[in-house]
Amino acid sequence: MKKKSKEKITITKESALIESSREHLTLMQQKAYDLLLKNATTQLRENPHLDCFTIDSSEILEFFDLGKKNYQRLKEQLKRLEQEIVEYNLLNKDKTWTSGAFPLLASFEYDHGTITYQLPFQIKNRLLDHKVYATFGLYATKYFKSKYTYGLYQILMDYIYSPQVPTIDFETYKRLVGAKERSYHTYDLVNLIVKRPVEDLNSNKYIPFTVDFEIIRGERYKIEGIKFNLTLKDWFVKRFDDSLVDISPEAKELTTLLPERYQTSLVATLIQGHLDQYPYEDVREAIEKAVKEKGFVPAKIEQYLKEKHSAKALP
């Protein structure tokens, strides 16, 4: 991947993939896999006809501070992703996806530290053509203490621009964070997969929100669901500045082209998401067109980009 400050590396990920089952995935697998997705997206932009992608294993180990000597462990963890079948779109947020399942990797090879891999077509075909998605920073994830925190972080980032996070059925939530096969007393389970991850997120300065939760109980005090509530941090919603992480100089520059009321870190993050998906020139053109029209400018920008790239895809 192109060298870039770790704090500014973001990934744009399909909501249907974010909302997938994680029963057998480890924290290392989830971290490494997202970097594989980021790497594949970068290489596809340079050559849209690529079918196989490559990355040096040291890049993954160094990015997440996983230890320079953990090559063999990383190799074994990623190799297992060929057999790891996940069910996707469990919350049905993205209506353009059906329900289904696929392995996370279509193929995997390891040769003297170089990883060569293929992605299932359902994922590969969406890397440059996102429909419903979330963009979030990868740097914050290096501080996560458990895979449950990792799963919860992605779910909440998927709804950060929504009016609220929907109440999640408890059994579905366990699958989303990878705890379905765990057998604990209910109190201990809630501590493990809800309370501690929430504490991890709230203590991480790179997370753009704080979160609290409410347990929804039914008959006989049985847990039926969980309701999460987000409060965006001031640095995320205020006018953006050079201290913001995950925002590239290009995104900051383009945000200054917008009317002043839109020059916030929230909108800058949206612009960064577009840059992760589309060429700089196309994003700039969409902004220049959008500011000349009436309406909610960020929505107009997204509309122009989707229309332009849909037209390009036609024969």
C-alpha positions, 0 to 999 in steps of 0.5 A, a space after each residue: 500500500 502507498 505509505 501514509 500516516 497510520 493515523 490517517 488510514 481509513 477503510 470504506 466497508 460495505 454495511 453488509 460485510 460489517 454486519 456479518 457473523 464473527 463467531 470464529 474470528 480472532 482479533 488478529 484475523 479481523 484487524 489483518 482482514 481489514 488491512 487486506 481490504 484496504 490494500 485490495 481497494 488501493 490496488 484495484 484503483 490502480 488496475 481495475 482488472 486485478 484479480 489477485 492482490 499482494 501485501 507484505 506480511 510485515 506491513 500488517 504486523 507493523 501497522 497493528 504492532 502485532 510483533 515483528 516475529 509473528 509471521 507464522 502466527 499471521 500466516 496460520 490465522 489468514 490461511 484459516 479465512 479460506 475456510 471461514 464462512 460468514 453470514 452477511 447483512 444480519 441487520 439487513 441495513 443494505 437492501 441491495 444485498 440479499 442474505 447469504 454467506 461466503 468465505 472471507 478469502 477465495 484463495 491465500 498463498 504465503 511465500 517468504 513473507 509475501 501474501 497473495 490473496 483473492 477475495 470472493 466476488 461479492 466483496 471484490 465487486 463492491 470495493 470500488 462500487 459501494 452502495 451502503 457503507 461506512 468509512 472509519 479509521 483503522 488506527 484506533 483499532 490497534 488499541 482494542 483489547 478484544 475482538 468484541 470491541 472490534 465488532 462493536 466499533 464497526 457496528 456503531 461506525 456504520 450508524 454514526 451518521 444515522 439518527 440513531 442506532 437500531 435496537 439489536 436483538 441480543 442473539 444477533 448481537 452475539 453473532 455480530 461480535 463473535 460470542 454466539 458459541 460462548 457459554 457464560 452466565 448472563 451477567 458475565 456475558 454482558 460484561 464481556 461482550 457489552 460493558 467492557 467493549 463500551 469502556 474500551 471505546 469510551 477510553 480511546 481518544 481516537 474514537 469520534 464518539 462516546 457510547 452508552 447502552 441499555 439492556 432491553 428485557 422481556 418476560 422473566 427478565 430475559 435479555 431480548 435486545 441492546 440499545 446503544 446511544 452515541 454522543 459525537 465528540 466535540 472534535 468530530 463535529 467542530 470546524 475541522 483543523 490540522 489536528 484531525 486524524 483520519 482526514 487526508 490533506 486532500 480531504 481537508 482541501 476539498 472541504 474548504 471548497 464547501 459553504 462555511 456551514 459545511 466545513 466541519 470534521 463530520 463533512 470532511 470525514 464524508 469527503 474522505 470516504 469519497 476519496 477512498 472510493 473515487 478519484 480526486 478529480 471526480 470528487 472535486 468536480 462533484 463538489 464544484 457542481 453541488 455547491 451551485 445547486 440548492 439542497 443538502 450539499 453532501 447528499 448532492 456530492 454523493 449523487 453526482 459521484 454515483 451517477 458519474 460512475 454508474 455511467 462509466 460502468 455502462 458498455 
